Every structure is written in structure tokens, then in C-alpha cells.
Amino acid sequence: MTFEINDKARGARKNLTLPSSTSWDDLQDKVSKILNIHPGSLQLQYNFSNDKNNSLPFNLRSDEDYSEMRDQLRPFILPKILSNGRPSKSARKPVVVQLFNKDMEGVSGEKKGVKVSS
């Protein structure tokens, strides 16, 4: 997974590529370092880019939430299986996971965000 981490408060953007097998603790640690927030203070939430604009975000606060996010993302990454049993060769449109820290959204009116594309 490729993460595009946007920190609007500092006006910076960073790309981070991690395998989909990355553990929740590792992801939480890397995101907290980039956003310069203690891992225990993170209150992560996410939306998919194909969600409706007024959709409420999902919480991303535990290993279970992280596993659920990856499970929801899987159909957008893996090739579709055709009726003849073969995988589709058509290009998949990448889905971006927009990840942000809930606390930071309310403080400045701007989101500190992380975008993940696969």
C-alpha cells in the first residue's frame, strides 16, 4: 500500500510505501511520527475515495478496525474473477483511503490527512 500523508498544518506531504502485511502497531507508529503526534494520542478515522461526500468516516483505532479496513479494500485491489473463472485483465481504478486524525480536524479547521492508494 502506498500512503500519501498530507500535513496541512506544516504544509508538507510525504509518501510512504508499506506492504499490506504491515502490522497495526507499525502503521500507527509511522503515521504518528509523520504527523508528529504521540501514538497514544491518535484518533484515526478514514473514508474511501469512492464513498459519498457526506459519508461519516470509519474509526481506525484498533487492530480489528485495521483488519476491517483492509478487508473492505481487498475487492478494489484484487482482480475481478470473470464468469469463465479467469481473472479480469481490465485495469482497476485505484481507491484512495483518506486517513486523518480526528483531534487535529477540530483544532485548526483543517484536516491532517493520510491518503492510501493500492
Buried (B, 14 or more C-beta within 10 A) or exposed (E): BEBBBBBBBEEEEEEBEBEEEBEBEEBBEBBBEBBEBEEEEBBBBBBBBEBEEEEEBBBBBEEEBBEBBBEBBEEBBEEEEEEEEEEEEEEEEEBBBBBBBBEBBEEEEEBBBBBBBB
